[in-house]
């Protein structure tokens, strides 16, 4: 049995991913200890995510005395944000959010530079390439003549998808949890986690088997101490039952 602790999951596991995938390739099953849901449930499906930055270059000029000589990178940024957000397709589970922007150098200067950061979430693996292809095409097109854009992927998560073996693992865990006094169901989450990496390597994976908690990334983040022992018991029982379950 291997216990793997990672330190860069919140930024897409840029260094940890290779280690995670190497361990997953030889694993019978994977239990990811993301926090249990407030309901006590675990997570059996997650969205994938791509986190990228696009930098736009324009040309600086005095916005009063020499306006015509300038090329506004912020103007181009505005066009690109609208186009990127328009790719959102809620029915397909695809969302795009430009959550951080910056640009310019002073209020009386046509902006020579601008930057936006994109959060893409998707359900189906094939949707990733489709949407990223459209974003790359947007970067190659200028609405403000003379601007140029460069896209850089900073981090990425794969979706946690179900498989017959993963469904069997969940049934085993659910029974083990019941023996520990817990009523556990499987949930889908729009949040990303390292569990997508292990599932993609073929290892049956369940996520959020850790202690119950909530309000992540806030001063009010909490963990329910009373959930520590029964959740640990559920995992231990499931591990002991792998042979009998044919996993």
C-alpha positions in Angstrom: 0.0 0.0 0.0 1.3 3.4 -1.0 0.4 6.7 0.7 1.2 9.7 -1.6 1.2 13.3 -0.5 1.4 16.0 -3.1 2.2 19.7 -2.6 1.0 21.4 -5.8 -2.5 20.1 -6.4 -4.1 23.6 -6.1 -2.1 24.8 -9.1 -2.7 21.8 -11.3 0.1 19.5 -10.0 2.7 20.7 -12.5 5.5 18.8 -10.7 3.4 16.2 -8.9 1.5 14.9 -11.9 4.3 12.7 -13.2 4.8 11.0 -9.8 1.0 10.5 -9.4 0.7 8.9 -12.8 3.7 6.7 -12.2 2.2 5.4 -9.0 -1.3 5.0 -10.6 0.0 2.8 -13.4 0.9 0.1 -10.9 -2.1 0.6 -8.5 -4.9 -1.8 -8.1 -7.2 1.0 -7.0 -6.9 4.6 -5.8 -8.6 6.3 -2.9 -8.2 10.1 -3.1 -8.5 11.8 0.2 -10.1 15.1 -0.9 -12.6 16.2 1.8 -15.8 14.3 2.0 -18.9 16.3 0.9 -21.0 18.0 3.6 -23.6 15.3 2.9 -21.0 12.6 3.8 -20.9 11.5 0.2 -17.8 10.7 -1.9 -17.1 11.9 -5.5 -17.3 9.5 -8.4 -17.0 12.0 -11.2 -15.3 15.3 -11.7 -14.8 17.9 -14.5 -11.4 18.4 -16.1 -9.8 21.8 -16.2 -7.3 23.8 -18.1 -5.8 27.0 -16.6 -4.1 29.3 -19.1 -2.8 32.8 -19.5 -2.9 34.9 -22.6 -0.7 37.9 -23.1 -1.5 40.6 -25.6 1.0 43.1 -27.0 0.0 46.4 -28.5 1.8 49.8 -28.8 2.0 52.6 -26.3 1.3 56.2 -27.2 0.0 59.3 -25.5 -3.8 59.0 -25.4 -4.3 62.7 -25.9 -1.4 64.0 -28.0 -0.7 61.0 -30.2 -3.7 58.7 -29.9 -3.7 57.5 -33.5 -0.2 56.0 -33.1 -1.3 53.7 -30.3 -2.5 50.1 -30.5 -4.6 49.2 -27.5 -3.9 45.8 -25.9 -6.7 46.4 -23.5 -9.1 46.9 -26.3 -8.1 43.6 -27.8 -8.4 42.0 -24.4 -12.0 43.1 -24.1 -12.9 41.5 -27.5 -11.2 38.2 -26.5 -12.9 38.0 -23.1 -16.3 38.3 -24.7 -15.4 35.6 -27.3 -14.0 33.2 -24.7 -17.0 33.5 -22.5 -19.2 32.8 -25.5 -17.8 29.3 -25.7 -19.6 28.3 -22.4 -22.1 25.6 -23.1 -23.9 24.7 -19.9 -25.8 21.8 -21.5 -22.5 20.1 -22.2 -21.0 21.0 -18.9 -18.4 23.4 -20.5 -17.7 26.6 -18.7 -15.1 29.3 -19.4 -14.2 32.2 -17.0 -11.6 34.9 -17.5 -11.2 35.5 -13.8 -8.1 37.7 -13.7 -7.1 40.6 -16.0 -4.5 43.3 -16.0 -3.1 45.7 -18.5 -1.9 49.2 -19.4 0.7 51.5 -17.8 -1.2 54.7 -17.1 -4.6 56.3 -17.7 -3.2 58.6 -20.3 -1.4 56.0 -22.3 -2.8 53.7 -24.9 -2.2 50.3 -23.4 0.8 48.5 -24.8 0.1 45.2 -22.9 -2.7 43.3 -21.3 -3.2 39.9 -19.8 -6.1 37.6 -19.0 -6.3 34.3 -17.2 -8.7 31.6 -18.3 -10.4 28.8 -16.3 -11.9 26.1 -18.6 -13.9 23.3 -17.1 -15.3 20.4 -19.1 -16.9 16.9 -18.6 -16.0 14.9 -21.7 -12.3 14.5 -22.6 -12.9 15.2 -26.3 -14.3 18.6 -25.4 -11.0 19.7 -24.1 -9.3 19.7 -27.5 -12.3 21.2 -29.2 -12.4 24.2 -26.9 -8.7 24.7 -26.7 -8.5 24.6 -30.5 -11.1 27.4 -30.6 -9.1 29.5 -28.0 -5.9 29.1 -30.0 -7.7 30.3 -33.1 -8.9 33.3 -31.2 -5.4 34.1 -30.2 -4.3 34.1 -33.8 -7.0 36.6 -34.7 -6.8 40.3 -33.9 -9.9 42.5 -33.5 -7.6 45.5 -32.9 -5.2 45.7 -35.9 -1.6 45.4 -34.8 -2.1 43.5 -31.6 -0.6 40.0 -31.0 -1.5 37.4 -28.4 0.3 34.4 -26.9 -1.5 31.7 -25.0 0.4 29.7 -22.2 -1.1 26.7 -20.4 -0.2 27.0 -16.7 -1.9 23.9 -15.3 -4.3 21.2 -16.2 -6.5 18.5 -14.6 -8.1 15.5 -16.3 -11.8 14.6 -15.7 -12.6 11.8 -13.3 -14.7 9.4 -15.4 -16.5 6.3 -14.4 -15.5 2.8 -15.6 -17.0 -0.6 -14.7 -14.1 -1.2 -12.4 -14.6 2.1 -10.7 -18.3 1.4 -10.3 -17.3 -1.9 -8.6 -14.9 -0.1 -6.3 -17.6 2.4 -5.3 -20.0 -0.5 -4.5 -17.3 -2.0 -2.3 -16.6 1.3 -0.5 -20.3 2.0 0.0 -20.7 -1.4 1.7 -17.6 -0.8 3.8 -18.9 2.6 4.8 -22.2 1.1 5.8 -20.4 -1.3 8.1 -18.7 1.8 9.7 -22.1 3.4 10.2 -22.1 5.7 7.2 -24.6 6.2 4.5 -22.5 7.2 1.4 -23.6 8.0 -2.1 -21.5 9.0 -5.1 -21.7 12.6 -6.4 -20.4 14.5 -9.4 -18.4 17.7 -8.8 -17.4 20.5 -11.1 -14.2 20.9 -9.1 -11.0 19.3 -10.3 -8.6 17.0 -8.4 -5.7 14.7 -8.9 -8.1 11.8 -9.1 -8.6 12.5 -12.8 -4.9 11.7 -13.4 -5.1 8.3 -11.7 -8.3 7.3 -13.4 -6.8 8.2 -16.8 -4.0 5.7 -16.1 -6.6 2.9 -15.7 -6.7 2.8 -11.9 -10.2 2.5 -10.5 -10.6 5.6 -8.5 -12.9 7.1 -5.8 -12.4 10.7 -4.7 -13.3 12.6 -1.5 -12.9 9.7 0.9 -11.2 12.0 3.4 -12.9 13.5 6.5 -15.9 15.7 5.9 -15.3 19.4 5.6 -16.4 22.5 3.8 -16.0 26.2 2.9 -12.6 25.5 1.3 -10.3 28.4 0.5 -11.9 30.7 3.0 -11.2 31.8 6.6 -14.2 29.6 7.7 -12.8 26.4 6.2 -13.5 23.5 8.6 -13.2 19.8 9.2 -15.7 17.7 11.1 -13.5 16.0 13.7 -16.1 13.4 14.4 -15.8 12.1 10.8 -12.1 11.2 11.0 -12.4 7.8 12.6 -15.5 6.4 10.7 -14.1 7.7 7.4 -10.8 6.0 8.1 -12.6 2.8 9.1 -14.6 2.8 5.8 -11.4 3.1 3.8 -9.6 0.4 5.8 -12.6 -2.0 5.4 -12.7 -1.3 1.7 -9.0 -2.0 1.3 -9.3 -5.3 3.2 -12.2 -6.3 0.9 -10.4 -5.7 -2.4 -9.6 -9.4 -3.0 -13.1 -10.6 -2.3 -14.5 -7.9 -4.7 -12.2 -9.0 -7.5 -10.3 -5.8 -7.5 
